[in-house]
Amino acid sequence: MAFIKRYLPQIILLISIVIGGFFRFYKLDWGNGYYFNPDEYHIVGAVERLIRNGVTSNPGLFSYGSFSVYLIFFTHRFVSFISPKNTIDLFIIGRFLSALFSVLTIVNIYLISKILFNKSKIIPYVIALTSAFVPGLVQQAHFLTPESFMTFWITLSTYSLIRYLQSGKITQLIISALSLGIAGACKVSSSASIPFVIAILFFLQIKKIGITKSLRNVVLFLALVFLSFTTAFPYSIVDYESFKNTTRYESSLSFGNTRVFYTRSFKDTKPILFQLLNVYPYTLGMVLTIFSFTGVILIITNLLKNKDKTDRIFLMPLVIFLSYFLFNSFLFTKWVRFVHQTIPFLVIFSFYGIYKIQQSSENNKNIKIFISSLTATLMILTILWGIMYFSIYKNDDVRTTASRWVNTNISSGSIILTETGNTLEVPLAGNYQKIPFDFYNVDNNPLLYQNLISNIYKSDYFIIQSRRIFYNHNDKKQFPIVYNFYNCLFSGKLGFKEIDTFTSYPKLKIGKFVYTVNDEGAEETWSVFDHPVIRVYKKINIYSLNYYDQLLR
């Protein structure tokens, strides 16, 4: 007991890493051999090009960056060398690395917290434990996407930058710059923080080392960022035209200048409000969201008042957080993954209010009880939400469950109408005539409309693959055909009846007690890649082609 009491903080950190690792590495092959996140295919395709053409060839991936591509490539080479007889799945290697960087991010979160909350013996460890359960971090760790890679390097850069501002050691400035450059080589949008980091870095140094040395350090920082970026992403320079054109196109998508079918869900969404209502309550949990943004407001308020000089240490992480948060909030596209690099900062900031109360009332017994209650509330409810989200990986993927049901309950040879635009459609296998239909363009294409009428007439079943289409086409003026189709489907006028629904909502189960949260209303990429709702409809009434035509026009 004496040993546990003495090393309790270190034990908590170790437990945080172990639990965080378990939550992130568990079932990296989720999907039962199928890969439902389309972003994963782009990275794997780039790795395969390197395998075919050699490491010096152009991976041809500019929409993200090539750091993760090269890392997967060299990991594949290493594993193949050790075990040449075994076939290595590139998806699993990528997901493993994504999970690994997510676990390492927990360590960065702890290190940053230890500096910011240096007067507390326990808060940095509690923050590390809380971050192990945060669903937004756990989800991206299960995807082969750049977010976990990028967030690790951003948090390492932030930690080193804070260390540099404290100690003045140029080594820390070098590490910070190199890390931020690699973050950019994971995903170019990481550069959003650079102008603000440079400005704060310059002005914070002036009083200590003067204008000349401050300017010199800023130039050094920028040069090292550029060096590490181009080293990890060489074809951004070698094939600059492709890099420029892709970046221009991705920017056009992000700002809404180019509209495509998979960005329709963001029409008329409000910056910041959308993230606060449809993103953060799911990626963080409602309680952690409230505590986090309360912490952000308190930090800003205290810095503006300038009463407590110890709060100045929060300035750099606050500026880095705000640069990413505000930049991504005001984009037209507001996908869940766009806020990923803000999550570690929000977990840290969520304990700011608790820390300030603790420091101002160290000897007050009642305040200590209040602080303990706040901490327990924040931790326990975040952990519970993390456990609930994690439950989706403990079960078979909902699409494989739905496919098994179809294979058991729907006769072989049946005609099944489905929605195209997904990586794969349910049923995933079976002797069926499956018709994936393009609902996204039917309102603008008369030929597609005629095909829809024909497909409705001859289909025996219709399967909704996720919320993507019927949620995003509820504007009758803009999408009259799609709007009418789903309204008539749901009301029964189309002649189809819903016979089963398959869900994998976040769930807490303790004995006979079961509590489920319907999270289908979150930003769609929160659910459609790893736990969509599958709805199966059976035709019970057959109508004429003319009937369907009159119904949908």
Residue pairs with C-beta under 8 A, 6 or more apart in sequence:
4 11
9 121
9 122
9 124
9 125
10 125
12 122
12 125
12 126
12 128
12 129
13 110
13 125
13 128
13 129
15 129
16 106
16 110
16 125
16 128
16 129
16 131
16 132
17 103
17 106
17 107
17 128
17 132
19 129
19 132
19 133
20 102
20 103
20 106
20 131
20 132
20 133
21 99
21 103
23 132
23 133
23 138
23 141
23 386
23 390
24 99
24 102
24 103
24 137
24 138
24 141
24 142
25 96
25 99
25 103
25 141
26 390
26 393
27 142
27 393
27 394
28 92
28 95
28 96
28 99
28 142
29 89
29 92
29 95
30 142
30 393
30 397
30 530
31 397
31 399
31 400
32 396
32 397
32 400
34 397
34 399
34 400
34 423
34 424
34 428
35 41
35 91
35 423
36 397
36 399
36 422
36 423
36 424
36 529
36 530
37 143
37 144
37 145
37 423
37 529
37 530
38 423
39 143
39 144
39 145
40 91
40 94
40 143
40 144
40 145
41 423
42 61
42 63
42 64
43 61
43 64
43 68
43 69
43 72
43 94
43 144
43 145
43 146
44 72
44 90
44 91
44 94
44 144
45 60
45 61
46 59
46 60
46 61
46 66
46 69
47 59
47 69
47 72
47 73
47 76
47 90
47 94
48 90
49 57
49 58
49 59
49 60
50 57
50 59
50 69
50 70
50 73
51 73
51 76
55 70
55 73
55 74
58 235
58 238
58 239
59 66
59 69
59 70
59 235
60 242
61 69
62 235
62 236
62 239
62 242
62 243
62 246
62 247
63 246
63 250
64 145
64 146
64 186
64 187
64 188
65 146
65 184
65 185
65 186
65 187
65 188
65 232
65 233
65 236
66 185
66 232
66 233
66 234
66 235
67 146
67 149
67 182
67 185
67 186
67 232
67 233
68 94
68 97
68 98
68 144
68 146
68 149
68 186
70 232
71 97
71 149
72 90
72 93
72 94
72 97
75 93
75 97
76 88
76 90
76 93
79 88
79 93
80 88
91 144
94 144
95 141
95 142
95 143
95 144
97 149
98 140
98 141
98 142
98 143
98 144
98 145
98 147
98 148
98 149
99 141
99 142
99 148
101 148
101 149
101 151
101 152
102 137
102 138
102 140
102 141
102 148
102 151
102 152
103 141
104 152
105 131
105 137
105 148
105 151
105 152
105 155
105 344
106 128
106 131
106 132
107 128
108 152
108 155
108 156
108 158
108 159
108 344
109 127
109 128
109 131
109 155
109 344
109 347
109 348
110 124
110 125
110 127
110 128
111 159
112 155
112 158
112 159
112 162
112 317
112 344
112 348
113 123
113 124
113 127
113 128
113 348
113 351
114 124
115 159
115 162
115 163
115 166
115 313
116 162
116 313
116 314
116 317
116 348
117 123
117 124
117 127
117 351
117 355
119 355
119 359
120 355
120 358
120 359
123 351
123 354
123 355
123 358
126 351
126 375
126 379
127 347
127 348
127 350
127 351
129 379
130 288
130 347
130 350
130 378
130 379
130 382
130 383
131 137
131 344
131 347
132 386
133 382
133 383
133 385
133 386
133 387
134 283
134 284
134 285
134 288
134 343
134 347
134 382
134 386
135 282
135 283
135 284
135 285
135 385
135 386
135 389
135 390
135 506
136 282
136 283
136 284
136 336
136 339
136 340
136 343
137 148
137 151
137 340
137 343
137 344
138 386
138 389
138 390
139 283
139 336
139 389
139 526
139 530
140 147
140 148
140 151
140 337
140 340
141 148
142 393
142 530
143 529
143 530
145 337
146 186
146 187
147 187
147 337
147 340
147 341
148 340
149 186
150 183
150 186
150 187
150 190
150 340
150 341
151 340
151 341
151 343
151 344
153 179
153 180
153 182
153 183
153 186
153 190
154 179
154 180
154 183
154 190
154 193
154 320
154 324
154 341
155 344
156 175
156 176
156 179
157 175
157 176
157 177
157 179
157 180
157 183
158 176
158 316
158 317
158 320
158 345
159 176
160 172
160 173
160 175
160 176
160 179
161 172
161 173
161 176
161 197
161 201
161 316
162 313
162 316
162 317
163 169
163 172
164 170
164 172
164 173
164 176
165 201
165 204
165 205
165 313
165 316
166 313
168 208
168 209
170 217
170 220
173 217
173 220
173 221
174 220
174 224
176 221
177 220
177 221
177 222
177 223
177 224
177 225
177 228
178 224
178 225
178 227
178 228
179 228
180 190
180 193
180 194
180 197
180 225
180 228
181 224
181 225
181 226
181 227
181 228
181 229
181 231
181 232
182 228
182 229
182 232
183 190
184 190
184 191
184 225
184 229
184 233
185 228
185 229
185 231
185 232
185 233
185 236
188 247
189 327
189 328
189 338
190 341
192 323
192 324
192 327
192 328
193 319
193 320
193 323
193 324
194 222
194 225
195 323
196 319
196 320
196 322
196 323
197 221
197 316
197 319
197 320
197 323
198 218
198 221
198 222
200 315
200 316
200 319
201 214
201 217
201 218
201 221
201 316
202 214
202 215
202 218
203 214
204 315
204 316
205 213
205 214
205 217
206 214
209 217
229 236
230 236
230 237
235 242
235 243
236 243
237 243
249 258
252 258
253 260
253 263
253 332
253 333
254 331
254 332
254 333
255 331
255 332
256 263
256 266
256 331
256 332
256 333
261 421
261 440
261 441
262 421
262 468
263 332
263 333
264 440
264 472
264 473
265 468
265 471
265 472
265 523
265 524
266 274
266 332
266 333
266 334
267 472
267 475
269 278
269 334
271 329
271 330
271 334
272 329
272 330
274 329
274 334
274 523
275 325
275 328
275 329
275 334
275 339
276 289
276 293
278 334
278 521
278 522
278 523
279 334
279 336
279 339
279 522
279 523
279 526
280 289
280 292
280 293
280 339
280 346
281 289
281 522
282 336
282 519
282 522
282 523
282 526
283 336
283 339
283 343
283 526
284 292
284 343
284 346
284 347
284 382
285 381
285 382
285 385
285 386
286 381
286 385
287 377
287 378
287 381
287 382
287 385
288 346
288 347
288 350
288 378
288 381
288 382
288 385
289 346
291 350
291 351
291 353
291 378
292 346
292 347
292 349
292 350
293 346
294 350
294 353
295 346
295 349
295 350
295 351
295 352
295 353
296 318
296 321
296 346
296 349
298 352
298 353
298 356
299 311
299 314
299 318
299 349
299 352
300 318
302 308
302 311
302 356
303 311
303 312
303 314
303 315
303 318
314 352
317 345
317 348
318 345
318 349
320 345
321 342
321 345
321 346
321 349
324 339
324 341
324 342
325 339
325 342
328 334
328 338
328 339
328 342
331 338
334 523
335 523
335 525
336 522
336 523
336 525
336 526
337 525
350 378
351 375
351 378
353 374
354 371
354 374
354 375
354 378
357 367
357 370
357 371
357 374
358 367
358 368
358 371
361 367
361 368
384 508
385 506
387 508
388 506
388 507
388 508
388 515
388 517
389 506
391 506
391 507
391 508
391 509
392 504
392 505
392 506
392 530
392 531
393 530
395 401
395 504
397 504
397 530
398 502
398 503
398 504
398 531
398 532
398 533
398 534
399 424
399 426
399 428
399 532
399 534
400 428
401 502
401 504
402 426
402 427
402 463
402 502
402 534
402 536
403 426
403 427
403 428
403 429
403 430
405 500
405 502
405 536
406 416
406 426
406 427
406 430
406 432
406 463
406 536
407 427
407 429
407 430
409 500
410 416
410 427
410 430
410 432
410 460
410 461
412 430
412 431
412 432
413 431
413 432
413 433
414 432
414 433
414 460
414 461
415 432
415 433
415 435
415 458
415 459
415 460
415 461
416 427
416 432
416 433
416 434
416 435
416 459
416 460
416 461
416 462
416 463
417 435
417 437
417 455
417 456
417 459
417 461
417 462
417 463
418 425
418 426
418 434
418 435
418 436
418 437
418 462
418 463
418 465
419 425
419 436
419 437
419 439
419 463
419 464
419 465
419 466
419 468
419 469
420 436
420 437
420 438
420 439
420 440
421 438
421 439
421 440
421 468
421 469
422 465
422 466
422 468
425 434
425 436
425 463
425 465
426 463
426 465
426 534
427 434
427 463
435 455
435 459
437 451
437 452
437 455
438 448
439 469
439 473
439 482
439 485
440 469
441 448
442 448
442 449
442 452
442 481
442 482
443 449
443 478
443 479
443 480
443 481
443 482
449 481
449 552
452 481
452 485
452 552
453 545
453 548
453 549
453 552
454 545
456 462
456 494
456 548
457 542
457 543
457 544
457 545
457 548
459 539
460 538
460 539
461 496
461 536
461 537
461 538
461 539
462 489
462 496
462 537
462 539
463 534
463 535
463 536
463 537
464 470
464 533
464 534
464 535
464 536
464 537
465 532
465 534
466 524
466 527
466 528
466 532
466 533
466 534
467 520
467 524
467 527
467 528
467 532
467 533
468 524
468 528
469 482
469 486
470 482
470 486
471 524
472 524
473 479
473 482
473 483
473 486
474 483
475 483
476 483
476 484
480 553
481 552
481 553
484 551
484 552
484 553
485 494
485 552
488 494
488 551
488 552
489 496
489 537
493 551
494 548
494 551
495 539
495 540
495 541
495 542
495 543
496 537
496 538
496 539
496 540
497 537
497 538
497 540
498 535
498 536
498 537
499 536
499 537
499 538
500 535
500 536
501 533
501 534
501 535
501 536
502 533
502 534
502 535
502 536
503 518
503 531
503 533
503 534
504 531
505 516
505 517
505 518
505 519
505 520
505 531
506 516
506 517
506 519
507 514
507 515
507 516
507 517
508 514
508 515
508 516
509 515
519 526
519 527
520 527
520 533
527 533
